[in-house]
Amino acid sequence: MRLLLDTHAFLWAVETNPRLSQRAAEAIADAASENLVSAVSVYETCLKHRLGKLPGFAALVNRFEEVLDESGCGVLPVTFAHAREAGLLAIDHKDPFDRLLIAQARVERVPIVSNETLFDGFGVERIW
């Protein structure tokens, strides 16, 4: 099964953070899963690190491609269809990263691994 990892889910999985739920950890670790990290999450991580919000992730930011390879994750690029879907979402939540992740999960028809209950109201399957 293909899974789209929300930014925090990817970060927590990489650092083996106990905030990652057991169900999410098991889904990510399942050999049958194709784990995807959105290009949006790469942007969000690098931006938040640069702004000092993710100070412990310098090694990740400097080696992102290698860490993705080591963790067995593929990259999901942002397409025109994703951008259009994100822009048209009727959602009060203004976080552009979440909007794009919701749109990608909808367009690609993949579950998203996230603790964000907000996602539940937008026709995406959420694993947590």
C-alpha positions, 0 to 999 in steps of 0.5 A, spaced: 500 500 500 502 507 498 502 511 504 503 519 504 507 521 510 505 527 513 511 532 515 511 530 522 510 523 521 516 522 517 520 526 522 518 522 528 519 516 524 526 518 522 528 520 529 524 514 532 520 519 536 515 516 541 510 521 539 509 517 533 503 512 534 504 505 534 499 504 528 503 509 524 509 506 526 507 499 524 504 502 517 510 505 516 515 499 517 510 494 513 515 491 508 508 492 503 508 499 504 511 504 499 512 510 503 512 517 500 514 524 503 511 530 499 516 535 496 512 539 500 514 536 507 521 537 504 520 544 503 516 545 510 522 541 514 528 546 511 524 552 512 522 551 519 529 549 520 532 555 517 527 559 522 529 555 528 523 551 529 526 545 528 533 546 531 535 538 531 534 537 524 540 540 521 543 533 519 537 531 516 536 538 512 543 537 509 542 530 507 535 529 505 536 525 499 540 520 503 536 520 509 530 518 504 534 513 501 536 510 508 529 510 510 526 507 504 521 513 502 520 515 495 518 523 494 512 525 491 513 531 487 507 537 487 504 536 480 499 541 477 493 537 479 495 537 486 496 545 486 489 546 483 486 541 488 489 545 494 487 551 491 480 549 490 479 546 497 474 549 501 478 549 508 478 554 513 485 552 515 490 556 512 496 552 513 499 551 506 503 545 507 497 541 510 492 544 504 497 541 499 498 534 503 490 533 503 490 535 496 496 530 494 492 524 498 486 526 495 489 526 488 493 520 489 488 516 493 493 514 498 492 514 505 496 519 509 499 518 516 498 523 520 495 525 527 492 531 524 484 530 525 483 536 521 484 531 515 478 527 516 473 532 514 476 532 507 475 525 504 482 522 505 484 516 509 488 517 515 492 512 519 494 514 526 
